[in-house]
Amino acid sequence: MTREKEWYRLDNAAKIIPASMVGADTRVFRLVCELKEEIDPEILQQALDLALEESPYMNCCLRKGIFWYYMDEMEHGAKVREEHRGALRALYVPGRKNLLYRVTYFRKRINLEMFHVLSDGTGGFMFFQEIITNYLVLKYGLDRSQINEGESSVIEKQADAFSKFYEKDKKRSRNYIKEMFPVKAYQVKGLKDPNLDEHLIEGTVSVKQILEIAHRFKVTLGVLATSIWIEAIVKQMKRSEYNRPVVVSVPVNLRQFYPSETVRNFFGVINVTYDPHHYDGSLESIMTDVDRSFKEELTDEKIAATMNSYAALEHNLAVKVVPLFFKDLALMGIANRINSGVTTSVSNVGKVKLSPVLSPYINKFCSFMSNKSVFLCISTFEDNMVFGIVSCFEKHPTAQYFFRRIRELGADVVIASNDYDLEVP
């Protein structure tokens, strides 16, 4: 018996995404799994097909309604392809019925790229892990009963968690734009790629080595990485530009605070603001401010208020009855306001946890996010921590300063890139 096709409302975090696409920022993120042997494309296709049976929500295209965008389920899933074009290319093209994800491979690597409307990094990794698990089971004849897998139902995976946990309480909401982006932030400068191609830079370090550095400074890995990233930006600034703060947008996985197994978007954002005048040449002069910001923003009360601010848009009657054309114009204005209040972003997708049965076949995971400037993603698997940097600029001083500082602090870095002339002495 064939299952009827479904359609889905966009979750609240996704509503602004179609209106915020500009230039190289296709709003596509990329997840990568590097195995220890070459990829078998036929088995990879089987693995994808099996994963889609558990996550049919992924097989959608984006459509325009009268009042909102919505996602319409398609009959067929993606076809696995060998990668031969640039990374992070647009998946959503207005007027076309395109799937919002793609699966490619190259040598030992499997890549999942996804339009952010469909999911966030954590939800994307949940789907990606299903594909990887299926592939390894099929490829090596592994005993599936020995693999600890989640027991989430299809309904739980495709649930809109924002609507589920929304509380209509003004005290637990915040004016997202006004409160979180009160000032204009410093903007990273550089000559942009004339072809609007994104430049990907991947730095792999030992988790043991980077943890030793964090323990030495008595901070978390998140604080350490964000502080080094801010320092890399401050070192490029002129004194005359110190009047604007460096503002780092940090996505927060709301599944850590609410019991949800959704693969859809379910994240909030905190902002770490740093005044360049405080920089005295030492990393500690940045860490103090960053550590305080993390502790102040990552409280249950502020997380609940941020989550409610996303959901409040859906429940605003005045917004509901405005046609989509006018909503798009308004959301473009909001996106521009948000962009002017942010310098850069740092996203820590966390530690990828897989069954010990699967681990011997995997080398590392990494992640990347398209953007209009520079973006840092952090992924961890066993002893490999990968810093995935995406830049729309032709030169990459932020990445150079960042990796040089990590080396100065005592960690070895192995660097790879799709940019042939990258230099990080």
N, C-alpha and C positions, 0 to 999 in steps of 0.2 A: 504493500500500500504506500503510495507516494505521499510525502508530507506537503501540506499546503505552504506556499511561500508566505513569509511574514514581512512586515515593515516595522521600523523602530523609530521612535522619536530620538532626537539627539539629546545626549545627557547635557547637563548645564555647563560643564567645562568646555564642551565641544562647540557650543553655539557661536562663539566668537571666532573660531578657527577659519572657516571659509572666507570671512571678511578680512582676516589678518595676513593672508598670503600676499607676499610682495617680493619681486626680484628673485634672488636665490633662495629665499625662505619659502620652501614648498610645503612646510609644516609636515614633513615626512621624517620619521626616525628610523634608524637602522640597527638591527641586532645581528651579531655575528657569532657563530660557533666555529672554532677551529678544531678540527679533529686531528688524529694522528696518522690517518690514511686518506688517500684520494677518495672523493665523493663518487658514489654510484648513483647517477641521475634517476634511473628507473626505480630503485628502492626509495630514493628521496620522494619521488612522486607518490608512491604507495603510502609513505609515512605522512605526507601532507593530506592525502585523501582521508586517511583514518582520523587524523586530528580534526578535520572539518566535520566529521560525523559527530564529534563531541562538542564542537564549537561552530554550529551552522551560522551563528551571528556574524562571523567573519566574512561570509560571502555576500557582501552588500555593495551597492553603489549609492552615491549621494544624489538625491533628487530635491528639486525646489517645490515647496508647497506655496499656498497663498500667504501663510503667516510664518512658517518656519521651514527650514530644511528638514528632510527626513531621510532615513536609509531604507532602501528597498532591496530585499533579498533576491539574489540572482540564482539561476538554475545550476550553473557550473562553477566550480572552483578554479583557482589559478593553475596554470601549467608551469611546471618547474623549467627554468631556462638557465643555460650557462651564461654567466655575466660577461657582457662585452661592451656595456655602456657605462657612463659615469654614475656614481652613487647619488642617492637622495633626489632623483628626478621626480617630477610631479606625478602623483597618482590620481589626483582629482583634476579633471579638465571640465569646466562648466559646459553643460549640454551633452556630455558624453556619458554613457553607462559603463564606466570603468570600475573594476574591482578596486578596493581601497588598500590592497596589500599586494606584494609580489614576493616570490621565493626564488632565489637564484643560488648558484654555486660557482666556485672557482677553485680548482685544485682541492685543497683540504678544507675549504671553507663553505659553510652554509650561511646564506644571508636572508634575513626576513626584513623587508621594508614595509612600513605601514603609515597611512595617513592618520594624523593625530585625532581626527574626528572619530575614528574607529576605536581607539584604545590609547592608554598611556603606556609608559615604559614597563611598569610592573605587569599590567594586563597583557602587554605584548610578549613579555618574557614567559608568562604562564602558557600562552599559546605556543610559543617557540619551543618550550621545554617538552610539550606534547609531541611536536614534530621530531625533535632530537631523540626522545625516548623511543618513539615508533621506529625511527631509522635504525638505531643501534640494535633494537630487538630483532628487527627483520634482517639486518646485515650480518649479525653475528650469532643468531639463533639463541638469544639470551632467554632465560626463564623469567617470564613476566611476573610470576607469583612472588619472586624475590625482590621485585621493585616496588618500593613504597610510593604509591600514587595517590593523589587527592581523590576525594569522593564527592566532589561538587557536582550537582546536577546541571543540566543544560539551562534550566530556569535560573539557577543561582548565578551561573556564569554570565548570562546576558541581562541580569537585573540592573536597573538604574539606581545605583546606591545613593546618589544625591537626593533623589526624590524619597527614597526609603528613610533616610536619617534626617531629613529636613525638619526643623522645629520653628514654628512661626512665633518667634520671640525676638522682639527688637533688641533686647539686651544681649542676645547671643548672635547678633549679626553685626557686620561692620561695613562702612561705606568703602567698598573695595578700592575704587579708583582714588578717592580723595585721601583716604587714610594710608594706603599702601604706597602710593606714588605721589607724595606731597610736593616734591621738588624735581627739577630737571637734573638728570644725572649726566656725568661725563660720558661721552660717546667715543668708543675706540675708533681711531682714524686709520686710513690706509687706502691704497689704490685697489678698487674692487676688480674681480675677475671680469674681463670684458664679455665672456661667454656665459656669465652667471653660474659658472660651475662652482661647486663646493669643494674645498680642499680638506682632505681627511688626514689627520696625523694621529698615530697610535703609539703610545709609550707604555711598555710593559715593565713593571717593577715587581720585586719580591714582596709579598705581603709581610713576611717576617722583617725585612729590612725597613719598610715604611712604618711598621708598627713600632719598631725600636726608636725611630725618630719622633713619632707622636708621643711615646712614653717619656722620652727625654724632655719634651716641652710640656708634658702633663696635660695634653689635649686629646680630643678624639680625632680619628682620621678625617672626618668631615671638616672639622675646624682647621686642621693642618692643611688639607688640600685647598680649601677656600682661601686661606691666608696666603699661601704661596701664589695662587692664581691672582689675588688682588695685588700682591707685590709686583707680579709680572706686568700688570697694567699700569701701576703707579710709576714704575721705572721708565715708561714710555711718555709720561706726561711732562709738559712744560710747567714751570712754576706759575705761569699766568693762567694755567688751566685748573689750579688747585681750588678755585672758588666753587667748583662743582664736585659733589661727592662721587665716589665709585659705589654703585649700587649693584649688588649681586642678587639675582633672582634664584631662589633655591626651591625646586618642587619638593613637595612632601607627600609621601604615599599615605593616604587617609585610611588604608586598610590596617595600618598599625594602630589606629585609634578607634575604628569601628569594625565590627565583625562582618566582613564582606568578602566573598570569593568572586566578585564580578571581574570580568576581563575588560569591561568598558572603562572609560575614564573615571578615576576616583582619586583625585589629587588636589592638594591646595598649594599655595605658594607663600613662602616667607621671604622677606627682603633683608639682606645684610648690607647696611650702609656704613661706608668708611670715609672719614675725612682725611684726604691726602696730607693735610698739614700735620697730622699726628705721626707720620712716618719719619723715623730718625735713622733709617738705614738698617734697622734690625727687624727680624721677622716677629719678634715679641711685641713690637709696637703695633702690629696689625692683629696678632692673635688675641690680644686682650679685648679689643672691640668686637672681633668676630665671635669669640667665645661667649661674650655677654649677650650679643644679638641672638645667637642660637638658643641660649637658656631663656631669654625673655619671650621669644616667639614660639618655642616648642612647648607651650603649656596647653593643657586640655581646654581651657577656656578660650584661648586665642585660636586654637585649631577648630573648635566648634563654631566660632564666629566666622572664620574664613570659609568653612564648608557651607554655612548658611547663606553667606553672601553670594555664592555661586547659585544656590538653589532658589534664592529670592527672585531672581530674574524670571524664572519659570512661573512663579506664583503672583507676579505683578499683573493685575488686570489691565492696566493702561498699556503695558507692553504687549500683552497677548493679542489685542485687537488691532495693532498696527500692522499693515501689510509688510511682507518680507523685504520689498525694495527699500522702504524707509528704515527698516531695522538694519539692513546691510550698511546703509549710510551712517547710521548712528554707531554701529559696531566698528566700522572703520575708524571713526573718530575716537572711540574708546581704545582701539588697538594702537593708534598713533600716540595717545596719551600714555598708555602703558609703556610703549617702546621708548618714549622720551624720558621716562622715569627709571629706566634700567640700563646699566652699562653692559652687563654680560650675565650668563647663567651658569650654574654648576649643579649638575644632577647626579646624585649618587644612587644608582639603581640597586646597590647593595650586593650581598653575597648570593651567588647562584648556588642553590642547594639541590643536588641530584643524588640518587641512590648510589652507594658505593659500587654497585654492579656496573654502573655506566661510566663512572669517573675514569677508569683506566684507558678509555678510548678517546678522551677529550683533552685537548691542550689548554684552551682558554676561551672565554667569552669576552666580547667587547660591544660597545654601543656608541651611537652617534646621533646627533640631532641637527637638522638643517636650521639655519638662522640667518639673520641679516648682518651679523657681526662676528663674534666668536663665542663658542659654546663648549663647555667641558662636561663630559659624561664619565662616570667612574663605575667600572664593573669588576667584580671579584669572583674568582673561582679557584679554590684550593690556594696555592701559593702565588698565583698570578693575579696581580691587580693591574688593570688596563685603564689608562687615561685616554679617552677618545676625544680628540679636539676637532671641531669643525670650524673652518674659517672661510668667509667669502672674499678674503683679501688675497692678493698675489704674493705678498710677503707675510712672514709669520713671526714677528718679534715676540708676541705673547707666549707662543709655544716654546720659543727658544729660551726666553728668560725662565719660564716655568721648569723646563727639564734641566737646565743648567743648575738651578737652585736645588732641585732634588738630588742631583749628583754631588753638589757641594756639601749637602747634608749627610751624605754617606750611602745613598742607595744607587745601585746600578740600574740603568735604563736602556732598554732595547727599543729602538725607534723604527717605525715603518710608516710609509706615507704614499699617497697617490700623486704627490707633488715631487717631481724629479729633482728639483733644485733646492730642496729643503736642507738647511745646514744647522746642526746643533752641536757645536764643538764640545 
